Amino acid sequence: MKILYFAYADLDRPNACQAHTLGLLRGFSENGCRVEAVVPRPVGPLPNIPGVRFHFLPPHSGSRRKMLAAITHSLLRLFQLCRRHCFQAVYARDMDIFVGPRWCAKIFGLPLYLEVDDDPVEGRYPRLLYQLVQANVRADYRRATGLIVPSVPRRRLIIEKFGIAPEKVHLVLNGADLPGGLRLTKAQARKHLGLPPRSFCLGYVGSVNERYDFDTMLQALKFCQDEIPPSYLLIVGDGSRLQEVQNRARELGLADRVLFTGFLQVDELSQVLPAMDVGLMNLRAEEVRRHGPVHTKLATYGLFGLPVITAGHSWVGYPEALPDRVILVPPEEPRSLAEACLQLYRHPQERRRLGGTLRRYVKEHLTWTHVAAKIVKIMTMPGKSI
């Protein structure tokens, strides 16, 4: 299958967006697809994936002021590629202000598949501009042959708010691949990080922003101190709230119990994640309502055999295997999170069982090769054409 791929993703920043973009492209390649990928040029090393040819836009600036130029560049590049190649589908990570994928799909009569990884309208806009962006998103969704979404609340929102037929909106969870590089043992990783060998370590991997509920994580760690000496929280990532989280840890008297590594390249995760005993991915209550209990971190933690605690209200709509593999606690309830952590501390056999069953599930269903296979199957279903 020959795919025209577009994503306006920052490939220099080692976060979920970078891992997702390159991981899915590798997955398409491993499923026998040939891909022409239009992405911003990274400042660092250029990606090299067999079966994927990259066509670079100017580097991702992170500035909305330069978005008009990015919209124009991407439209022209996508149009040129459609004239030169015979594609079977256009696949784009849905970006609210871009028009190239939809226009090219319409002009050249191609099926359009959009991946909606975040809110349909990302970012904050003045009211009039927001309405224009929302109209653009609505046109994208209506033109699309299929929409790929990783969360049940987002699927419901697209169906109800945008009037999209349910059969067009497919739930496909995000994936992960086991990082390369030297993988340390738990003892080696703890020595590398300066953690006591017999400590109990909660862990978080990802962006440190307003979406995640670090206050609940810190308070839960505080509640655990009396029963789990010594216990730690390892935060692997960076972001707009880093200083705020560091200050809050000091306020709670946890400055020496919370470790921050900053963003790490994917291959460096193998030197720190083995130090963790539990993976956390607790969103704030408002964010749980918007995004649900499952996000990219699930597969990453699973590949390292970690039991996972997440915040949420229900597993309805998600794969039936998850409730037996992931612990669900109410959002913004530190004592509930602390009790779940204490249960795992007191029952190491259950901790190993949860980590082992989740690892097997991820290896069988949530590597990027498996995720891409599900998407290719959706794109090749009978009747999926314009």
Secondary structure, 3 states (H helix, E strand, C coil): CEEEEECCCCCCCCCHHHHHHHHHHHHHHHCCCEEEEEEECCCCCCCCCCCEEEEEECCCCCCHHHHHHHHHHHHHHHHHHHHHCCCCEEEEECCCCCCHHHHHHHHHCCCEEEECCCCCCCCCCCHHHHHHHHHHHHHHHHHCCEEEECCHHHHHHHHHHHCCCHHHEEECCCCECCCCCCCCCHHHHHHHHCCCCCCEEEEEECCCCCCECHHHHHHHHHHHCCCCCCEEEEEECCCCCHHHHHHHHHHCCCCCCEEECCCCCHHHHHHCHHHCCEEEECECHHHHHHHCCCCCHHHHHHHCCCCEEEECCCCCCCCCCHHHCCEEECCCCHHHHHHHHHHHHHCHHHHHHHHHHHHHHHHHHCEHHHHHHHHHHHHCCCCCCC
